[in-house]
Amino acid sequence: MNPYEQYMKEVAQPMREELTNVGFKELVTPKQVDDFVTTAPGTSLVVVNSVCGCAAGLARPAVRKSLEHDKKPVNLVTVFAGQDKEATQRMRDYFKGKEPSSPSIALTKNGEVLHFVPREEIEDHDIEDIVENLTRAYDQYC
């Protein structure tokens, strides 16, 4: 690993932990993504994490807060854009018809996207608006 990659890994670690500390499982290889998508029972919340400000100030806090809702997804997973590039690309392959977006949040079931929140619905929005967006989807699909 070159010095830049090592530095970015260290910088990103707290951003990863914001999700793993509340129960998200990191998928860091394409095989882990495929295994998860093809075997996960029930609904899954997939967060495409990133180092950008809207991920830090909006997406991750909103996701964490949304999990306080009565209804919520069975599975929680994350891929990290710009860090685990191959895993992120493989997960995006399952987001059929959705433009790549970092950060983004998908509610899935059996490999099918039921609800998708792209960066455009995160950036410049209030945390509460994002939470409401997610919890409406949880009420509908979970």
MARPA-168201 format. One record per residue: residue number from 1; residue in one letter; x, y, z of N, C-alpha, C in turn. Coordinates in steps of 0.02 Angstrom, whole numbers, plus 50000, padded with zeros to 5 digits. Layout:
! MARPA-168201
@seke: NUM | tike: A | nx: X | ny: Y | nz: Z | cax: X | cay: Y | caz: Z | cx: X | cy: Y | cz: Z
...
END
This chain:
! MARPA-168201
@seke: 1 | tike: M | nx: 50043 | ny: 49941 | nz: 50000 | cax: 50000 | cay: 50000 | caz: 50000 | cx: 50045 | cy: 50062 | cz: 50000
@seke: 2 | tike: N | nx: 50031 | ny: 50107 | nz: 49954 | cax: 50072 | cay: 50167 | caz: 49951 | cx: 50052 | cy: 50217 | cz: 50007
@seke: 3 | tike: P | nx: 50094 | ny: 50266 | nz: 50020 | cax: 50080 | cay: 50313 | caz: 50076 | cx: 50012 | cy: 50348 | cz: 50069
@seke: 4 | tike: Y | nx: 49993 | ny: 50366 | nz: 50009 | cax: 49928 | cay: 50399 | caz: 50000 | cx: 49871 | cy: 50352 | cz: 50019
@seke: 5 | tike: E | nx: 49873 | ny: 50290 | nz: 49995 | cax: 49821 | cay: 50242 | caz: 50012 | cx: 49818 | cy: 50230 | cz: 50087
@seke: 6 | tike: Q | nx: 49876 | ny: 50225 | nz: 50119 | cax: 49878 | cay: 50214 | caz: 50191 | cx: 49848 | cy: 50274 | cz: 50228
@seke: 7 | tike: Y | nx: 49865 | ny: 50334 | nz: 50206 | cax: 49837 | cay: 50394 | caz: 50237 | cx: 49761 | cy: 50395 | cz: 50230
@seke: 8 | tike: M | nx: 49736 | ny: 50382 | nz: 50170 | cax: 49663 | cay: 50383 | caz: 50159 | cx: 49628 | cy: 50329 | cz: 50199
@seke: 9 | tike: K | nx: 49659 | ny: 50272 | nz: 50206 | cax: 49629 | cay: 50219 | caz: 50247 | cx: 49622 | cy: 50242 | cz: 50319
@seke: 10 | tike: E | nx: 49675 | ny: 50274 | nz: 50345 | cax: 49673 | cay: 50299 | caz: 50414 | cx: 49622 | cy: 50354 | cz: 50422
@seke: 11 | tike: V | nx: 49618 | ny: 50399 | nz: 50374 | cax: 49569 | cay: 50454 | caz: 50376 | cx: 49498 | cy: 50427 | cz: 50375
@seke: 12 | tike: A | nx: 49486 | ny: 50376 | nz: 50334 | cax: 49419 | cay: 50350 | caz: 50325 | cx: 49395 | cy: 50305 | cz: 50383
@seke: 13 | tike: Q | nx: 49441 | ny: 50281 | nz: 50423 | cax: 49422 | cay: 50233 | caz: 50475 | cx: 49367 | cy: 50259 | cz: 50522
@seke: 14 | tike: P | nx: 49371 | ny: 50320 | nz: 50548 | cax: 49316 | cay: 50344 | caz: 50591 | cx: 49249 | cy: 50348 | cz: 50553
@seke: 15 | tike: M | nx: 49253 | ny: 50362 | nz: 50488 | cax: 49192 | cay: 50367 | caz: 50447 | cx: 49161 | cy: 50298 | cz: 50439
@seke: 16 | tike: R | nx: 49202 | ny: 50247 | nz: 50433 | cax: 49178 | cay: 50178 | caz: 50431 | cx: 49145 | cy: 50160 | cz: 50497
@seke: 17 | tike: E | nx: 49179 | ny: 50178 | nz: 50551 | cax: 49155 | cay: 50160 | caz: 50618 | cx: 49089 | cy: 50193 | cz: 50636
@seke: 18 | tike: E | nx: 49074 | ny: 50250 | nz: 50607 | cax: 49009 | cay: 50282 | caz: 50619 | cx: 48952 | cy: 50234 | cz: 50601
@seke: 19 | tike: L | nx: 48964 | ny: 50193 | nz: 50551 | cax: 48912 | cay: 50144 | caz: 50531 | cx: 48922 | cy: 50076 | cz: 50564
@seke: 20 | tike: T | nx: 48984 | ny: 50052 | nz: 50566 | cax: 48994 | cay: 49986 | caz: 50596 | cx: 48977 | cy: 49985 | cz: 50670
@seke: 21 | tike: N | nx: 48985 | ny: 50041 | nz: 50704 | cax: 48969 | cay: 50045 | caz: 50775 | cx: 48894 | cy: 50040 | cz: 50789
@seke: 22 | tike: V | nx: 48853 | ny: 50049 | nz: 50738 | cax: 48780 | cay: 50042 | caz: 50747 | cx: 48754 | cy: 49980 | cz: 50711
@seke: 23 | tike: G | nx: 48799 | ny: 49935 | nz: 50693 | cax: 48777 | cay: 49870 | caz: 50668 | cx: 48786 | cy: 49857 | cz: 50594
@seke: 24 | tike: F | nx: 48814 | ny: 49904 | nz: 50557 | cax: 48826 | cay: 49892 | caz: 50485 | cx: 48884 | cy: 49845 | cz: 50476
@seke: 25 | tike: K | nx: 48878 | ny: 49802 | nz: 50427 | cax: 48932 | cay: 49758 | caz: 50407 | cx: 48964 | cy: 49787 | cz: 50344
@seke: 26 | tike: E | nx: 49030 | ny: 49793 | nz: 50345 | cax: 49065 | cay: 49818 | caz: 50286 | cx: 49075 | cy: 49762 | cz: 50236
@seke: 27 | tike: L | nx: 49061 | ny: 49778 | nz: 50173 | cax: 49075 | cay: 49732 | caz: 50118 | cx: 49133 | cy: 49763 | cz: 50080
@seke: 28 | tike: V | nx: 49190 | ny: 49731 | nz: 50079 | cax: 49250 | cay: 49762 | caz: 50052 | cx: 49276 | cy: 49728 | cz: 49988
@seke: 29 | tike: T | nx: 49244 | ny: 49673 | nz: 49968 | cax: 49264 | cay: 49639 | caz: 49906 | cx: 49202 | cy: 49626 | cz: 49864
@seke: 30 | tike: P | nx: 49211 | ny: 49619 | nz: 49799 | cax: 49153 | cay: 49602 | caz: 49756 | cx: 49121 | cy: 49536 | cz: 49777
@seke: 31 | tike: K | nx: 49161 | ny: 49487 | nz: 49798 | cax: 49134 | cay: 49423 | caz: 49820 | cx: 49089 | cy: 49431 | cz: 49881
@seke: 32 | tike: Q | nx: 49111 | ny: 49472 | nz: 49929 | cax: 49069 | cay: 49485 | caz: 49988 | cx: 49002 | cy: 49517 | cz: 49967
@seke: 33 | tike: V | nx: 49005 | ny: 49562 | nz: 49919 | cax: 48943 | cay: 49594 | caz: 49894 | cx: 48898 | cy: 49541 | cz: 49862
@seke: 34 | tike: D | nx: 48926 | ny: 49501 | nz: 49817 | cax: 48885 | cay: 49450 | caz: 49784 | cx: 48856 | cy: 49401 | cz: 49834
@seke: 35 | tike: D | nx: 48897 | ny: 49378 | nz: 49881 | cax: 48873 | cay: 49331 | caz: 49932 | cx: 48817 | cy: 49361 | cz: 49972
@seke: 36 | tike: F | nx: 48825 | ny: 49424 | nz: 49992 | cax: 48773 | cay: 49457 | caz: 50031 | cx: 48709 | cy: 49464 | cz: 49990
@seke: 37 | tike: V | nx: 48713 | ny: 49491 | nz: 49931 | cax: 48654 | cay: 49505 | caz: 49891 | cx: 48615 | cy: 49440 | cz: 49875
@seke: 38 | tike: T | nx: 48651 | ny: 49386 | nz: 49863 | cax: 48618 | cay: 49324 | caz: 49844 | cx: 48592 | cy: 49283 | cz: 49902
@seke: 39 | tike: T | nx: 48612 | ny: 49300 | nz: 49964 | cax: 48590 | cay: 49259 | caz: 50021 | cx: 48553 | cy: 49297 | cz: 50076
@seke: 40 | tike: A | nx: 48554 | ny: 49363 | nz: 50074 | cax: 48525 | cay: 49402 | caz: 50130 | cx: 48449 | cy: 49394 | cz: 50131
@seke: 41 | tike: P | nx: 48423 | ny: 49373 | nz: 50189 | cax: 48350 | cay: 49368 | caz: 50196 | cx: 48320 | cy: 49436 | cz: 50213
@seke: 42 | tike: G | nx: 48261 | ny: 49449 | nz: 50188 | cax: 48226 | cay: 49510 | caz: 50207 | cx: 48255 | cy: 49573 | cz: 50175
@seke: 43 | tike: T | nx: 48236 | ny: 49629 | nz: 50205 | cax: 48257 | cay: 49694 | caz: 50178 | cx: 48327 | cy: 49712 | cz: 50203
@seke: 44 | tike: S | nx: 48362 | ny: 49750 | nz: 50161 | cax: 48430 | cay: 49772 | caz: 50178 | cx: 48438 | cy: 49846 | cz: 50165
@seke: 45 | tike: L | nx: 48471 | ny: 49879 | nz: 50210 | cax: 48490 | cay: 49949 | caz: 50200 | cx: 48563 | cy: 49949 | cz: 50179
@seke: 46 | tike: V | nx: 48576 | ny: 49977 | nz: 50120 | cax: 48643 | cay: 49979 | caz: 50092 | cx: 48665 | cy: 50052 | cz: 50089
@seke: 47 | tike: V | nx: 48718 | ny: 50069 | nz: 50123 | cax: 48744 | cay: 50137 | caz: 50122 | cx: 48809 | cy: 50137 | cz: 50082
@seke: 48 | tike: V | nx: 48810 | ny: 50179 | nz: 50029 | cax: 48872 | cay: 50192 | caz: 49993 | cx: 48903 | cy: 50251 | cz: 50030
@seke: 49 | tike: N | nx: 48952 | ny: 50236 | nz: 50071 | cax: 48984 | cay: 50285 | caz: 50114 | cx: 49037 | cy: 50323 | cz: 50074
@seke: 50 | tike: S | nx: 49055 | ny: 50382 | nz: 50097 | cax: 49109 | cay: 50420 | caz: 50065 | cx: 49138 | cy: 50469 | cz: 50115
@seke: 51 | tike: V | nx: 49194 | ny: 50501 | nz: 50095 | cax: 49227 | cay: 50549 | caz: 50139 | cx: 49200 | cy: 50620 | cz: 50132
@seke: 52 | tike: C | nx: 49153 | ny: 50631 | nz: 50088 | cax: 49129 | cay: 50699 | caz: 50075 | cx: 49091 | cy: 50727 | cz: 50134
@seke: 53 | tike: G | nx: 49083 | ny: 50792 | nz: 50134 | cax: 49049 | cay: 50827 | caz: 50188 | cx: 48976 | cy: 50807 | cz: 50196
@seke: 54 | tike: C | nx: 48942 | ny: 50795 | nz: 50141 | cax: 48871 | cay: 50777 | caz: 50148 | cx: 48862 | cy: 50707 | cz: 50175
@seke: 55 | tike: A | nx: 48912 | ny: 50664 | nz: 50167 | cax: 48910 | cay: 50598 | caz: 50200 | cx: 48919 | cy: 50607 | cz: 50275
@seke: 56 | tike: A | nx: 48967 | ny: 50649 | nz: 50294 | cax: 48983 | cay: 50659 | caz: 50364 | cx: 48929 | cy: 50698 | cz: 50401
@seke: 57 | tike: G | nx: 48905 | ny: 50752 | nz: 50371 | cax: 48859 | cay: 50796 | caz: 50405 | cx: 48786 | cy: 50778 | cz: 50396
@seke: 58 | tike: L | nx: 48770 | ny: 50736 | nz: 50347 | cax: 48700 | cay: 50722 | caz: 50332 | cx: 48684 | cy: 50647 | cz: 50327
@seke: 59 | tike: A | nx: 48717 | ny: 50612 | nz: 50281 | cax: 48699 | cay: 50543 | caz: 50266 | cx: 48708 | cy: 50497 | cz: 50326
@seke: 60 | tike: R | nx: 48768 | ny: 50494 | nz: 50353 | cax: 48779 | cay: 50448 | caz: 50409 | cx: 48737 | cy: 50465 | cz: 50470
@seke: 61 | tike: P | nx: 48733 | ny: 50529 | nz: 50490 | cax: 48689 | cay: 50545 | caz: 50547 | cx: 48616 | cy: 50527 | cz: 50534
@seke: 62 | tike: A | nx: 48592 | ny: 50539 | nz: 50473 | cax: 48522 | cay: 50524 | caz: 50457 | cx: 48510 | cy: 50449 | cz: 50457
@seke: 63 | tike: V | nx: 48556 | ny: 50412 | nz: 50430 | cax: 48548 | cay: 50339 | caz: 50431 | cx: 48545 | cy: 50313 | cz: 50502
@seke: 64 | tike: R | nx: 48591 | ny: 50336 | nz: 50544 | cax: 48592 | cay: 50313 | caz: 50613 | cx: 48526 | cy: 50331 | cz: 50648
@seke: 65 | tike: K | nx: 48503 | ny: 50392 | nz: 50638 | cax: 48441 | cay: 50413 | caz: 50670 | cx: 48381 | cy: 50374 | cz: 50644
@seke: 66 | tike: S | nx: 48381 | ny: 50358 | nz: 50579 | cax: 48325 | cay: 50321 | caz: 50550 | cx: 48317 | cy: 50251 | cz: 50581
@seke: 67 | tike: L | nx: 48371 | ny: 50224 | nz: 50607 | cax: 48368 | cay: 50157 | caz: 50636 | cx: 48335 | cy: 50157 | cz: 50704
@seke: 68 | tike: E | nx: 48317 | ny: 50215 | nz: 50731 | cax: 48278 | cay: 50219 | caz: 50793 | cx: 48204 | cy: 50208 | cz: 50780
@seke: 69 | tike: H | nx: 48184 | ny: 50206 | nz: 50716 | cax: 48115 | cay: 50197 | caz: 50696 | cx: 48091 | cy: 50126 | cz: 50714
@seke: 70 | tike: D | nx: 48025 | ny: 50120 | nz: 50726 | cax: 47997 | cay: 50055 | caz: 50745 | cx: 48010 | cy: 50002 | cz: 50691
@seke: 71 | tike: K | nx: 47995 | ny: 50019 | nz: 50629 | cax: 48009 | cay: 49973 | caz: 50574 | cx: 48076 | cy: 49991 | cz: 50544
@seke: 72 | tike: K | nx: 48115 | ny: 49940 | nz: 50529 | cax: 48181 | cay: 49952 | caz: 50499 | cx: 48203 | cy: 49890 | cz: 50462
@seke: 73 | tike: P | nx: 48253 | ny: 49897 | nz: 50419 | cax: 48278 | cay: 49840 | caz: 50381 | cx: 48309 | cy: 49786 | cz: 50425
@seke: 74 | tike: V | nx: 48308 | ny: 49725 | nz: 50400 | cax: 48337 | cay: 49668 | caz: 50435 | cx: 48413 | cy: 49671 | cz: 50433
@seke: 75 | tike: N | nx: 48440 | ny: 49689 | nz: 50375 | cax: 48512 | cay: 49688 | caz: 50364 | cx: 48539 | cy: 49758 | cz: 50353
@seke: 76 | tike: L | nx: 48599 | ny: 49771 | nz: 50379 | cax: 48631 | cay: 49836 | caz: 50371 | cx: 48701 | cy: 49824 | cz: 50343
@seke: 77 | tike: V | nx: 48714 | ny: 49850 | nz: 50283 | cax: 48780 | cay: 49841 | caz: 50252 | cx: 48803 | cy: 49907 | cz: 50222
@seke: 78 | tike: T | nx: 48869 | ny: 49911 | nz: 50212 | cax: 48897 | cay: 49971 | caz: 50183 | cx: 48957 | cy: 49953 | cz: 50139
@seke: 79 | tike: V | nx: 48965 | ny: 49993 | nz: 50087 | cax: 49025 | cay: 49992 | caz: 50045 | cx: 49053 | cy: 50063 | cz: 50046
@seke: 80 | tike: F | nx: 49118 | ny: 50070 | nz: 50036 | cax: 49148 | cay: 50135 | caz: 50043 | cx: 49176 | cy: 50158 | cz: 49975
@seke: 81 | tike: A | nx: 49143 | ny: 50206 | nz: 49945 | cax: 49164 | cay: 50233 | caz: 49881 | cx: 49232 | cy: 50265 | cz: 49888
@seke: 82 | tike: G | nx: 49275 | ny: 50255 | nz: 49839 | cax: 49342 | cay: 50284 | caz: 49840 | cx: 49391 | cy: 50245 | cz: 49881
@seke: 83 | tike: Q | nx: 49367 | ny: 50200 | nz: 49922 | cax: 49411 | cay: 50158 | caz: 49964 | cx: 49409 | cy: 50085 | cz: 49941
@seke: 84 | tike: D | nx: 49350 | ny: 50057 | nz: 49944 | cax: 49340 | cay: 49987 | caz: 49922 | cx: 49307 | cy: 49990 | cz: 49854
@seke: 85 | tike: K | nx: 49346 | ny: 50011 | nz: 49805 | cax: 49319 | cay: 50028 | caz: 49739 | cx: 49284 | cy: 49970 | cz: 49704
@seke: 86 | tike: E | nx: 49315 | ny: 49911 | nz: 49706 | cax: 49286 | cay: 49854 | caz: 49671 | cx: 49220 | cy: 49832 | cz: 49704
@seke: 87 | tike: A | nx: 49218 | ny: 49832 | nz: 49770 | cax: 49157 | cay: 49813 | caz: 49805 | cx: 49102 | cy: 49865 | cz: 49792
@seke: 88 | tike: T | nx: 49121 | ny: 49928 | nz: 49792 | cax: 49071 | cay: 49981 | caz: 49778 | cx: 49044 | cy: 49974 | cz: 49708
@seke: 89 | tike: Q | nx: 49087 | ny: 49962 | nz: 49660 | cax: 49064 | cay: 49954 | caz: 49591 | cx: 49018 | cy: 49893 | cz: 49585
@seke: 90 | tike: R | nx: 49035 | ny: 49839 | nz: 49618 | cax: 48993 | cay: 49779 | caz: 49615 | cx: 48925 | cy: 49793 | cz: 49645
@seke: 91 | tike: M | nx: 48923 | ny: 49828 | nz: 49701 | cax: 48858 | cay: 49844 | caz: 49732 | cx: 48818 | cy: 49888 | cz: 49684
@seke: 92 | tike: R | nx: 48851 | ny: 49936 | nz: 49654 | cax: 48815 | cay: 49980 | caz: 49607 | cx: 48788 | cy: 49941 | cz: 49547
@seke: 93 | tike: D | nx: 48820 | ny: 49886 | nz: 49529 | cax: 48794 | cay: 49844 | caz: 49475 | cx: 48724 | cy: 49818 | cz: 49493
@seke: 94 | tike: Y | nx: 48711 | ny: 49809 | nz: 49556 | cax: 48645 | cay: 49785 | caz: 49578 | cx: 48593 | cy: 49842 | cz: 49581
@seke: 95 | tike: F | nx: 48616 | ny: 49904 | nz: 49578 | cax: 48570 | cay: 49961 | caz: 49580 | cx: 48549 | cy: 49977 | cz: 49508
@seke: 96 | tike: K | nx: 48516 | ny: 49931 | nz: 49477 | cax: 48497 | cay: 49938 | caz: 49406 | cx: 48456 | cy: 50002 | cz: 49394
@seke: 97 | tike: G | nx: 48478 | ny: 50040 | nz: 49344 | cax: 48444 | cay: 50101 | caz: 49325 | cx: 48460 | cy: 50161 | cz: 49369
@seke: 98 | tike: K | nx: 48504 | ny: 50153 | nz: 49417 | cax: 48523 | cay: 50208 | caz: 49462 | cx: 48592 | cy: 50232 | cz: 49444
@seke: 99 | tike: E | nx: 48599 | ny: 50297 | nz: 49437 | cax: 48665 | cay: 50326 | caz: 49423 | cx: 48710 | cy: 50319 | cz: 49485
@seke: 100 | tike: P | nx: 48775 | ny: 50307 | nz: 49475 | cax: 48820 | cay: 50304 | caz: 49533 | cx: 48817 | cy: 50369 | cz: 49572
@seke: 101 | tike: S | nx: 48814 | ny: 50362 | nz: 49637 | cax: 48806 | cay: 50420 | caz: 49680 | cx: 48840 | cy: 50406 | cz: 49747
@seke: 102 | tike: S | nx: 48880 | ny: 50454 | nz: 49769 | cax: 48914 | cay: 50447 | caz: 49833 | cx: 48905 | cy: 50512 | cz: 49872
@seke: 103 | tike: P | nx: 48877 | ny: 50508 | nz: 49930 | cax: 48848 | cay: 50449 | caz: 49961 | cx: 48780 | cy: 50433 | cz: 49930
@seke: 104 | tike: S | nx: 48756 | ny: 50375 | nz: 49945 | cax: 48687 | cay: 50356 | caz: 49927 | cx: 48664 | cy: 50302 | cz: 49975
@seke: 105 | tike: I | nx: 48599 | ny: 50292 | nz: 49975 | cax: 48569 | cay: 50244 | caz: 50021 | cx: 48517 | cy: 50205 | cz: 49982
@seke: 106 | tike: A | nx: 48519 | ny: 50139 | nz: 49987 | cax: 48471 | cay: 50097 | caz: 49952 | cx: 48437 | cy: 50050 | cz: 50001
@seke: 107 | tike: L | nx: 48372 | ny: 50043 | nz: 49993 | cax: 48335 | cay: 49991 | caz: 50029 | cx: 48322 | cy: 49936 | cz: 49977
@seke: 108 | tike: T | nx: 48346 | ny: 49876 | nz: 49992 | cax: 48342 | cay: 49822 | caz: 49943 | cx: 48310 | cy: 49760 | cz: 49974
@seke: 109 | tike: K | nx: 48289 | ny: 49716 | nz: 49929 | cax: 48265 | cay: 49650 | caz: 49950 | cx: 48276 | cy: 49603 | cz: 49892
@seke: 110 | tike: N | nx: 48307 | ny: 49546 | nz: 49906 | cax: 48322 | cay: 49497 | caz: 49854 | cx: 48360 | cy: 49528 | cz: 49795
@seke: 111 | tike: G | nx: 48405 | ny: 49573 | nz: 49810 | cax: 48446 | cay: 49604 | caz: 49758 | cx: 48411 | cy: 49658 | cz: 49718
@seke: 112 | tike: E | nx: 48349 | ny: 49674 | nz: 49735 | cax: 48311 | cay: 49725 | caz: 49699 | cx: 48307 | cy: 49788 | cz: 49740
@seke: 113 | tike: V | nx: 48318 | ny: 49845 | nz: 49708 | cax: 48313 | cay: 49909 | caz: 49743 | cx: 48239 | cy: 49928 | cz: 49750
@seke: 114 | tike: L | nx: 48218 | ny: 49936 | nz: 49812 | cax: 48149 | cay: 49956 | caz: 49827 | cx: 48143 | cy: 50032 | cz: 49834
@seke: 115 | tike: H | nx: 48197 | ny: 50063 | nz: 49859 | cax: 48197 | cay: 50135 | caz: 49872 | cx: 48270 | cy: 50157 | cz: 49867
@seke: 116 | tike: F | nx: 48281 | ny: 50215 | nz: 49836 | cax: 48349 | cay: 50239 | caz: 49826 | cx: 48352 | cy: 50313 | cz: 49843
@seke: 117 | tike: V | nx: 48403 | ny: 50331 | nz: 49882 | cax: 48414 | cay: 50401 | caz: 49900 | cx: 48483 | cy: 50421 | cz: 49873
@seke: 118 | tike: P | nx: 48484 | ny: 50457 | nz: 49816 | cax: 48548 | cay: 50478 | caz: 49788 | cx: 48575 | cy: 50540 | cz: 49824
@seke: 119 | tike: R | nx: 48635 | ny: 50558 | nz: 49807 | cax: 48667 | cay: 50616 | caz: 49837 | cx: 48623 | cy: 50679 | cz: 49831
@seke: 120 | tike: E | nx: 48588 | ny: 50686 | nz: 49775 | cax: 48546 | cay: 50745 | caz: 49764 | cx: 48490 | cy: 50751 | cz: 49816
@seke: 121 | tike: E | nx: 48471 | ny: 50695 | nz: 49847 | cax: 48419 | cay: 50697 | caz: 49899 | cx: 48450 | cy: 50696 | cz: 49969
@seke: 122 | tike: I | nx: 48516 | ny: 50704 | nz: 49972 | cax: 48552 | cay: 50708 | caz: 50035 | cx: 48583 | cy: 50778 | cz: 50042
@seke: 123 | tike: E | nx: 48623 | ny: 50797 | nz: 49993 | cax: 48658 | cay: 50861 | caz: 49994 | cx: 48607 | cy: 50918 | cz: 49996
@seke: 124 | tike: D | nx: 48619 | ny: 50967 | nz: 50038 | cax: 48575 | cay: 51026 | caz: 50046 | cx: 48506 | cy: 51010 | cz: 50073
@seke: 125 | tike: H | nx: 48498 | ny: 50952 | nz: 50105 | cax: 48435 | cay: 50934 | caz: 50138 | cx: 48449 | cy: 50931 | cz: 50213
@seke: 126 | tike: D | nx: 48396 | ny: 50937 | nz: 50253 | cax: 48402 | cay: 50931 | caz: 50325 | cx: 48405 | cy: 50857 | cz: 50344
@seke: 127 | tike: I | nx: 48440 | ny: 50842 | nz: 50399 | cax: 48443 | cay: 50773 | caz: 50423 | cx: 48372 | cy: 50746 | cz: 50432
@seke: 128 | tike: E | nx: 48328 | ny: 50786 | nz: 50461 | cax: 48260 | cay: 50762 | caz: 50474 | cx: 48224 | cy: 50743 | cz: 50409
@seke: 129 | tike: D | nx: 48236 | ny: 50780 | nz: 50355 | cax: 48206 | cay: 50764 | caz: 50291 | cx: 48230 | cy: 50697 | cz: 50265
@seke: 130 | tike: I | nx: 48294 | ny: 50684 | nz: 50273 | cax: 48323 | cay: 50620 | caz: 50251 | cx: 48296 | cy: 50563 | cz: 50294
@seke: 131 | tike: V | nx: 48293 | ny: 50574 | nz: 50359 | cax: 48265 | cay: 50524 | caz: 50404 | cx: 48193 | cy: 50508 | cz: 50384
@seke: 132 | tike: E | nx: 48153 | ny: 50560 | nz: 50371 | cax: 48084 | cay: 50550 | caz: 50351 | cx: 48080 | cy: 50511 | cz: 50285
@seke: 133 | tike: N | nx: 48123 | ny: 50527 | nz: 50238 | cax: 48126 | cay: 50491 | caz: 50174 | cx: 48138 | cy: 50417 | cz: 50187
@seke: 134 | tike: L | nx: 48187 | ny: 50402 | nz: 50230 | cax: 48203 | cay: 50332 | caz: 50244 | cx: 48148 | cy: 50297 | cz: 50283
@seke: 135 | tike: T | nx: 48122 | ny: 50329 | nz: 50334 | cax: 48072 | cay: 50295 | caz: 50375 | cx: 48006 | cy: 50283 | cz: 50338
@seke: 136 | tike: R | nx: 47990 | ny: 50327 | nz: 50291 | cax: 47932 | cay: 50313 | caz: 50248 | cx: 47943 | cy: 50249 | cz: 50208
@seke: 137 | tike: A | nx: 48004 | ny: 50240 | nz: 50184 | cax: 48020 | cay: 50179 | caz: 50146 | cx: 48019 | cy: 50118 | cz: 50193
@seke: 138 | tike: Y | nx: 48044 | ny: 50126 | nz: 50253 | cax: 48042 | cay: 50070 | caz: 50301 | cx: 47969 | cy: 50051 | cz: 50314
@seke: 139 | tike: D | nx: 47926 | ny: 50100 | nz: 50325 | cax: 47855 | cay: 50086 | caz: 50338 | cx: 47824 | cy: 50048 | cz: 50279
@seke: 140 | tike: Q | nx: 47843 | ny: 50066 | nz: 50219 | cax: 47815 | cay: 50035 | caz: 50160 | cx: 47842 | cy: 49964 | cz: 50147
@seke: 141 | tike: Y | nx: 47906 | ny: 49954 | nz: 50158 | cax: 47937 | cay: 49891 | caz: 50137 | cx: 47961 | cy: 49844 | cz: 50192
@seke: 142 | tike: C | nx: 47968 | ny: 49870 | nz: 50253 | cax: 47997 | cay: 49827 | caz: 50306 | cx: 47942 | cy: 49796 | cz: 50350
END
